[in-house]
Amino acid sequence: MTTPDDLAPRPGTAWLTPAAADRTAAAEVGTAVPGSAPEAGTAVLHTATAPVPGLTPPAPPTDPSALLRQPGGFSAELVRRDFPILHRTVNGHPLIWLDNAATTQKPRQVIEALAAYYGAANSNIHRGAHTMAREATEAYEEGRAAVADFLGAPSPDGVVFVRGTTEAINLVAQTWGRANLGPGDDILVPVLEHHSDIVPWQMIAKETRARLVPIPLTPDGEIDQDAYADLLSSRTQLVAISHASNVLGTVPPVKEMTALAHRYGARVLVDGAQSVAHFPVDVQDLNADFYAFSGHKLFAPTGIGVLYAKPELLAAMAPWQGGGNMIESVDFGKTTFAAAPHKLEAGTGHISGVIGLLAAVNWLTSLDREAVAAYEEGLMSYARQALAAVPGLELIGSAAHRIAVLTFTLAGQDPATVADWLDRDGIAIRAGHHCAQPALAHYGLDSAARASLALYNTSEEVDQLVASLRRLQQGD
């Protein structure tokens, strides 16, 4: 019988249950674990699909488990074993999840960490004197330390837990923005951005009488660096940039753009929602003033996210919300607030979300991140070539540096119709404006289809996407 002691957190395991530990150990040596295979009647990893003519998919490893253990080794097939949902069927077909830019699926380690926390250690944090409160608090703060390491931050004190990237950006706008923006000030935001990195700045600009200035794009979907340099001035107080675009996949030269902004005394906020799952991030190397991301795009639960800020900025920022957990003392004459980051975390936080984020970070960093990035780059290259062979398909954006986001139109087909057709074959993509209407408008579009890849996707899945799109175009 499993006891609470069995479920206590171990270094690096983030509330790993015994069953999860067995599976993790098995993954390390490539052995099977009873109960880990799909049950009878569920989907297998792939169905037979002919490769796209003229293209050579990435060669499958002969010994995936050995490759995973070796420097530079990565096996998508082995990683897929950690994702229960990838073994289900949709409309009678094996699920092919190509909506990763909207949300990623969750590995067993995250799912089991959540179950173990609620089953053995559920408690509020920071204010309790009992054993479970101490355990929950330790796990919560271990999550903060793990995120700081993950981002290359100098201290956990620079990490604020929020609901996601959107809340992080709103927090900065309503705290730092309200205190530092005024009439005549400029906020520079590329046309590339997600709505969550446009609308909060519109709102605070209207309130403070500052000016929101769009940075145009080049035809291939890059931020126009010449225009950016021309727009910077002594009036510029903030530059808000995505580290990777959710609709074009573009990865801007954030480090260089940040350095240029700093010459004018401007602060830089980086939206990392689309970047953290695809390549390593070092906020100190970027010299970002603010960096935000969402857990649910990093194989973690929904409703948890992170705002990193430089210590001097956090110290100067006033609380956005008031309540418990963020104070030193309260009376009816005066309230004294806790030090950062706690003064920006009013009320009971998403404790289980942090536990899940900790498990996701531990899981992802156990892989060779450079090898993962190289695999995704190769898969994206294969997918771009394969999709280009579909009659009437036009890929949007061709930036030199990009993540595996493939946004496209299909001649004669509404994007919503394309998504519905693919869903019948168990293939999940996104259709619409992708909360990036200015970026699509740059191409004269108000809607498009988007397939977005992650480390667990495969060339066989790309082949099935292409085959389904061909059948749609042929009227099958």
Number of C-alpha atoms within 10 A of each C-alpha: 3 9 8 11 9 15 19 19 20 11 9 15 18 30 29 28 23 14 15 19 15 15 22 20 14 15 20 14 13 17 11 13 14 8 9 13 13 15 11 7 8 14 19 17 18 15 12 8 12 10 18 21 9 9 11 10 19 13 7 12 15 8 11 20 21 16 15 24 18 11 12 14 19 26 22 19 17 17 18 18 20 21 17 16 16 22 20 19 17 16 11 12 18 21 23 27 22 24 20 27 27 16 20 23 20 21 22 21 26 29 19 21 27 25 17 24 26 12 11 17 22 17 19 17 21 15 11 13 9 9 11 16 18 18 18 23 19 15 24 25 18 19 26 24 18 20 25 21 16 18 17 16 22 14 15 18 19 24 28 22 26 25 20 21 24 22 22 26 27 20 20 21 22 19 20 18 23 16 13 13 22 18 13 12 20 24 26 25 22 23 25 31 26 23 17 17 25 23 15 20 27 17 16 22 22 14 14 17 16 23 21 22 18 18 22 21 18 13 14 15 27 25 22 17 17 10 14 20 13 9 16 21 15 13 17 24 24 26 24 22 29 25 26 27 27 29 30 28 28 25 21 23 16 18 16 13 17 22 17 15 23 19 12 15 15 22 20 24 24 25 28 23 28 26 23 20 26 22 15 15 19 14 22 14 10 18 17 21 22 23 29 27 28 30 29 27 25 26 24 28 25 19 17 25 29 27 28 28 23 20 16 11 16 25 14 12 20 17 22 16 14 15 11 13 19 22 19 12 10 10 7 5 5 8 12 12 18 16 14 22 21 18 25 25 22 16 13 13 17 18 23 23 25 28 27 32 32 29 29 26 23 20 20 17 12 12 18 16 18 16 17 23 20 16 22 23 19 16 21 23 13 19 26 16 13 22 23 14 15 17 13 15 18 15 18 23 23 15 18 13 13 22 26 26 28 24 24 22 20 19 12 9 13 16 21 16 13 22 21 17 17 20 18 14 19 21 25 23 25 22 22 17 19 21 14 23 19 21 27 24 13 16 13 9 14 15 20 23 24 31 24 25 26 25 22 21 22 24 21 20 22 27 22 23 23 21 18 21 21 18 12 16 17 9 7 7
